[in-house]
Amino acid sequence: MPAKVSPIAPASRFLDLASLATLRGMRFAPRGRIEGHYAGRHRSHQRGGASEFADYREYSAGEDLRRLDWKVLARTGRPYVRLYQDETDLSCTLLLDASSSMTFGGRAATTKLDYVQWLSTAISQLIRDQRDRVGLGVIADGLTDFFPPTGLPSQIAQLQAAIEALQCKPQSDLASGLRELFGRLTRRGVLMVISDFLVDDLDAVFSALRLFRHNRWEISLLHIVHPEEERLPEGLAYRFEGLENDGIVACSPAEVKVAYERAFEAHASAVRGGALATGCEYWRISTAMPYLQTLGRFLIDRNG
């Protein structure tokens, strides 16, 4: 009987392999020890002896040449590295906010959602290329999509297709979506929450994130901000329309400029403070910065 072949999703329009190649040699590394199922290249929580051999893995460009097994190279003509019991594979889950506030783009062509789609697709490809596992959760009115972490190219292509097809909903419940995701993930790893965090109850969000932290998850919050959210545009009169059923306000920006900008900075400070108090890594990311530059800085910071 012929083997069953799963269809592979076509390449996402948000996947730019040529541009991503500029980050070749940079790796998505965990901050500390992680828990894994397979031999990989990251430090594990499991305390096997460092000298206890576990497996071989094919060498990837940019790795430390001292890890090569030269005897295997001489015998087979192919480069392999030796892996030990205290090394494992990385499991990273991307959690994306699909609330309507993410469709904001101001006068620019690129919305916050577009930016997240480019950034999260690049992250998923980077993790795939380093032979680790990546999963996806999408939150609108709860957890609307879920792809368990995988390293299979065909499944990662389907995950990227889901990112491409993201549709925002008028309102989101980030806290309940996080709690549902916690119940569906069976193995701890790295959780990346990518959102503008424009929610009614930030305390509920950080309460849900503490579930992951208590279970020793590593969490990075990527706070997506559009420049026209930080500073109101110049003009004589504007109509401000809420994207999540918040109504319409007509006014002059000069009338509300100072109060608005103070309120926005207070919101951003609350997100950052809550993240740090919960033990999460916090990044404030402006859509004015090219997504590959953002990703490059993120990777450099994580690799020390």
Phi, psi and omega per residue, in radians:
M1 nan 2.280 -3.134
P2 -1.160 2.604 3.131
A3 -1.189 2.536 3.089
K4 -1.331 2.280 -3.121
V5 -1.957 2.161 3.113
S6 -1.410 2.398 3.130
P7 -1.150 2.481 3.106
I8 -1.738 2.250 -3.125
A9 -1.132 2.535 3.071
P10 -1.098 2.731 -3.102
A11 -1.034 2.379 3.135
S12 -1.200 2.563 3.074
R13 -1.219 -0.215 3.106
F14 -1.628 0.084 3.139
L15 -1.798 1.886 -3.131
D16 -1.954 1.562 -3.051
L17 -1.147 -0.605 -3.130
A18 -1.119 -0.767 3.120
S19 -1.228 -0.662 -3.128
L20 -1.136 -0.424 3.134
A21 -1.111 -0.340 3.104
T22 -1.176 -0.295 3.118
L23 -1.730 0.195 -3.125
R24 -1.000 2.380 -3.116
G25 1.643 -0.243 3.082
M26 -1.656 2.431 -3.040
R27 -2.113 2.613 3.011
F28 -1.464 1.815 -3.052
A29 -1.903 2.455 3.035
P30 -1.238 2.721 3.110
R31 -1.225 -0.646 -3.088
G32 -2.377 -2.734 3.123
R33 -1.249 2.579 -3.135
I34 -2.239 3.059 -3.125
E35 -2.002 2.310 -3.069
G36 -2.486 2.939 3.133
H37 -1.769 -0.500 -2.991
Y38 -2.188 2.818 3.082
A39 -1.197 2.297 -3.119
G40 -2.512 -2.449 -3.046
R41 -2.248 0.289 -3.073
H42 -2.066 2.762 -3.121
R43 -1.307 2.358 -3.063
S44 -1.801 2.749 2.986
H45 -1.184 -0.433 -3.071
Q46 -1.304 2.395 -2.942
R47 -1.744 0.741 3.067
G48 -1.151 2.684 -3.123
G49 -1.090 2.402 -3.067
A50 -1.102 -0.425 -3.096
S51 -1.574 0.032 -3.080
E52 -1.543 1.924 -3.080
F53 -1.162 2.450 -3.142
A54 -2.083 -0.754 -3.006
D55 -2.973 3.035 2.966
Y56 -1.923 2.684 2.989
R57 -2.462 2.498 -3.135
E58 -1.109 2.426 -3.126
Y59 -1.161 2.457 3.065
S60 -1.982 2.497 -3.122
A61 -0.962 2.363 3.119
G62 1.726 -0.220 3.112
E63 -1.290 2.794 3.113
D64 -1.123 2.121 -3.112
L65 -1.116 -0.348 3.127
R66 -1.171 -0.269 3.138
R67 -1.466 -0.206 -3.110
L68 -1.107 2.493 2.975
D69 -1.639 1.749 -3.018
W70 -1.188 -0.501 3.117
K71 -1.170 -0.724 3.109
V72 -1.166 -0.684 3.101
L73 -1.060 -0.763 -3.140
A74 -1.152 -0.616 -3.078
R75 -1.380 -0.664 -3.012
T76 -1.903 -0.316 -3.070
G77 1.356 0.127 -3.138
R78 -2.144 2.424 -3.094
P79 -1.435 2.224 3.079
Y80 -2.292 2.663 3.027
V81 -1.974 2.640 3.099
R82 -1.537 2.451 3.137
L83 -2.052 2.599 -3.073
Y84 -2.140 2.961 -2.980
Q85 -1.178 -0.316 3.122
D86 -1.659 0.306 3.055
E87 -2.051 2.643 -3.037
T88 -2.703 3.139 3.097
D89 -1.642 2.652 3.119
L90 -1.498 2.416 3.012
S91 -2.113 2.047 -3.116
C92 -2.145 2.314 3.072
T93 -1.978 2.194 3.082
L94 -1.614 2.193 3.111
L95 -1.991 2.024 -3.031
L96 -1.914 2.397 3.097
D97 -1.495 2.121 3.130
A98 -2.029 0.643 3.058
S99 -1.440 2.830 -3.030
S100 -1.140 -0.406 3.117
S101 -1.102 -0.352 3.130
M102 -1.291 -0.190 3.120
T103 -1.470 -0.009 -3.121
F104 -1.198 2.321 3.097
G105 -2.392 0.006 -3.112
G106 1.028 -2.387 3.126
R107 -1.600 0.016 3.127
A108 -1.514 2.760 -3.140
A109 -1.311 -0.478 -3.071
T110 -1.632 2.180 3.079
T111 -1.565 2.988 3.055
K112 -1.073 -0.641 3.123
L113 -1.125 -0.782 3.087
D114 -0.949 -0.816 -3.095
Y115 -1.057 -0.767 3.130
V116 -1.130 -0.652 3.129
Q117 -1.142 -0.757 3.069
W118 -1.092 -0.828 -3.058
L119 -1.162 -0.828 -3.086
S120 -1.213 -0.592 3.072
T121 -1.123 -0.745 3.119
A122 -1.102 -0.733 3.130
I123 -1.091 -0.785 -3.121
S124 -1.091 -0.670 3.132
Q125 -1.211 -0.704 3.127
L126 -1.057 -0.765 3.135
I127 -1.174 -0.682 3.085
R128 -1.070 -0.777 -3.080
D129 -1.154 -0.430 3.092
Q130 -1.634 0.235 3.029
R131 1.116 0.609 3.022
D132 -1.896 -3.020 -3.012
R133 -2.005 2.471 -3.139
V134 -2.374 2.451 3.089
G135 -2.218 3.065 -3.059
L136 -2.501 2.375 2.929
G137 -2.237 2.430 3.103
V138 -2.107 2.250 -3.111
I139 -2.049 2.177 2.938
A140 -2.200 -1.756 3.019
D141 -1.562 1.167 -3.015
G142 1.779 -2.972 3.141
L143 -1.433 1.840 -3.041
T144 -1.605 -0.458 3.110
D145 -2.447 2.539 3.126
F146 -2.603 2.209 3.048
F147 -2.148 1.976 3.125
P148 -1.047 2.627 3.137
P149 -0.975 2.346 -3.099
T150 -2.554 2.753 3.027
G151 -1.996 0.041 -3.102
L152 -1.330 2.162 -3.102
P153 -0.933 -0.702 -3.105
S154 -1.135 -0.674 -3.138
Q155 -1.305 -0.592 3.084
I156 -1.186 -0.604 3.051
A157 -1.088 -0.670 3.097
Q158 -1.192 -0.657 3.070
L159 -1.071 -0.774 3.132
Q160 -1.148 -0.598 3.078
A161 -1.144 -0.643 3.100
A162 -1.154 -0.661 3.071
I163 -1.102 -0.733 3.131
E164 -1.086 -0.608 -3.046
A165 -1.579 0.157 -3.073
L166 -0.943 2.321 3.053
Q167 -2.155 2.226 -3.125
C168 -1.417 2.661 3.102
K169 -2.054 2.730 -3.019
P170 -0.953 -0.661 -3.114
Q171 -2.381 2.753 3.111
S172 -2.329 2.754 3.056
D173 -2.195 1.477 -3.052
L174 -1.098 -0.676 -3.091
A175 -1.131 -0.838 -3.114
S176 -1.195 -0.596 3.076
G177 -1.110 -0.698 3.090
L178 -1.110 -0.730 3.141
R179 -1.131 -0.694 3.106
E180 -1.146 -0.718 3.121
L181 -1.083 -0.713 3.124
F182 -1.006 -0.679 3.141
G183 -1.266 -0.325 -3.073
R184 -1.755 -0.258 3.115
L185 -1.590 2.150 -3.013
T186 -1.664 -0.148 -3.044
R187 -2.427 2.312 -3.125
R188 -1.229 2.748 3.139
G189 -3.036 -2.392 3.129
V190 -1.909 2.284 3.080
L191 -1.999 2.168 3.075
M192 -1.953 1.973 3.138
V193 -1.727 2.054 -3.076
I194 -2.012 1.914 -2.965
S195 -2.771 2.858 2.963
D196 -1.601 -0.108 3.067
F197 0.973 0.531 3.042
L198 -1.515 1.378 -3.085
V199 -2.140 2.806 -3.127
D200 -1.305 -0.525 -3.022
D201 -2.324 1.554 3.110
L202 -1.135 -0.580 -3.130
D203 -1.038 -0.682 3.141
A204 -1.166 -0.616 3.103
V205 -1.112 -0.810 -3.107
F206 -1.281 -0.459 3.020
S207 -1.119 -0.708 3.104
A208 -1.196 -0.683 3.124
L209 -1.134 -0.506 3.110
R210 -1.135 -0.436 3.053
L211 -1.040 -0.763 3.127
F212 -1.192 -0.761 -3.098
R213 -1.130 -0.670 3.115
H214 -1.126 -0.419 3.108
N215 -1.695 0.305 3.043
R216 1.164 0.554 2.983
W217 -1.321 2.583 2.973
E218 -1.669 2.213 -3.017
I219 -2.161 2.300 3.001
S220 -2.064 2.202 3.063
L221 -1.776 2.109 3.085
L222 -1.849 1.824 -3.050
H223 -1.564 1.866 -3.043
I224 -1.539 2.191 -3.065
V225 -2.302 2.346 3.052
H226 -1.624 2.462 -3.105
P227 -0.965 -0.589 -3.123
E228 -1.386 -0.093 2.934
E229 -1.467 -0.597 -3.116
E230 -1.268 -0.711 -3.120
R231 -2.330 2.182 -3.129
L232 -1.135 2.522 3.131
P233 -1.221 2.726 3.089
E234 -1.301 2.626 3.101
G235 2.815 2.874 -3.116
L236 -1.459 -0.688 -3.106
A237 -2.653 2.458 3.120
Y238 -2.421 2.723 2.965
R239 -1.965 2.083 -3.136
F240 -1.717 2.121 -3.098
E241 -2.012 2.127 3.120
G242 -1.146 2.410 -3.111
L243 -1.554 -0.162 -3.114
E244 -2.192 0.924 3.108
N245 1.040 0.718 -3.086
D246 -1.741 0.048 3.118
G247 1.533 -3.024 -3.062
I248 -2.223 2.406 3.090
V249 -2.249 2.195 3.067
A250 -1.845 2.211 -3.111
C251 -2.896 3.036 2.992
S252 -1.567 2.342 3.106
P253 -0.969 -0.570 -3.130
A254 -1.075 -0.511 -3.104
E255 -1.228 -0.526 -3.013
V256 -2.105 0.008 -2.991
K257 -0.941 -0.949 -3.057
V258 -1.137 -0.820 -3.114
A259 -1.105 -0.719 -3.130
Y260 -1.111 -0.854 -3.070
E261 -1.141 -0.596 3.042
R262 -1.133 -0.738 -3.123
A263 -1.150 -0.681 -3.139
F264 -1.162 -0.760 3.127
E265 -1.144 -0.601 3.080
A266 -1.121 -0.682 3.090
H267 -1.108 -0.830 -3.137
A268 -1.076 -0.689 3.109
S269 -1.142 -0.630 3.125
A270 -1.168 -0.687 3.112
V271 -1.140 -0.813 -3.135
R272 -1.104 -0.789 -3.136
G273 -1.094 -0.747 3.110
G274 -1.116 -0.679 3.122
A275 -1.082 -0.868 -3.088
L276 -1.167 -0.651 3.126
A277 -1.172 -0.472 -3.137
T278 -1.537 -0.123 -3.125
G279 1.522 0.416 3.141
C280 -1.757 2.639 2.980
E281 -1.366 2.415 -3.081
Y282 -2.143 2.310 3.039
W283 -2.289 2.169 2.989
R284 -1.651 2.102 -2.995
I285 -2.113 2.115 3.099
S286 -1.590 2.379 3.098
T287 -1.209 -0.124 3.063
A288 -1.262 -0.354 3.131
M289 -1.587 2.264 3.111
P290 -0.915 2.421 -3.010
Y291 -1.072 -0.586 3.134
L292 -1.220 -0.560 3.069
Q293 -1.192 -0.711 3.056
T294 -1.035 -0.833 -3.108
L295 -1.115 -0.724 3.129
G296 -1.059 -0.771 3.135
R297 -1.148 -0.657 3.118
F298 -1.090 -0.792 -3.114
L299 -1.180 -0.717 3.114
I300 -1.059 -0.752 -3.128
D301 -1.120 -0.715 -3.102
R302 -1.242 -0.461 -3.137
N303 -1.615 0.043 3.084
G304 1.257 nan nan
